[in-house]
Amino acid sequence: MLESSTRVPLSPIDEAKMLNNLVKHFGTISNVSVKIQRSGSWIYQRLKLLNLSEETQKKVHSGELSPTKALEP
């Protein structure tokens, strides 16, 4: 209980970096999906954030720009 009350939420960019490491470790998005109990499409969308420019990633990281808006064409 103490751990969850003091945990700082990850930014979407931090989540994407963590997921990228998990995919490297477990081999596929599908394997990671099972391990973390999130859909493969959610993981894929987070990973796409790593393809954004550094400037856009900073805006997403700071909360200035939502992940959804950042990924719009």
Secondary structure as GFF3:
##gff-version 3
##sequence-region A 1 73
A	DSSP	alpha_helix	2	6	.	.	.	ID=ss1
A	DSSP	alpha_helix	12	26	.	.	.	ID=ss2
A	DSSP	alpha_helix	29	36	.	.	.	ID=ss3
A	DSSP	alpha_helix	40	48	.	.	.	ID=ss4
A	DSSP	three_ten_helix	49	51	.	.	.	ID=ss5
A	DSSP	alpha_helix	54	62	.	.	.	ID=ss6
A	DSSP	alpha_helix	67	70	.	.	.	ID=ss7
###
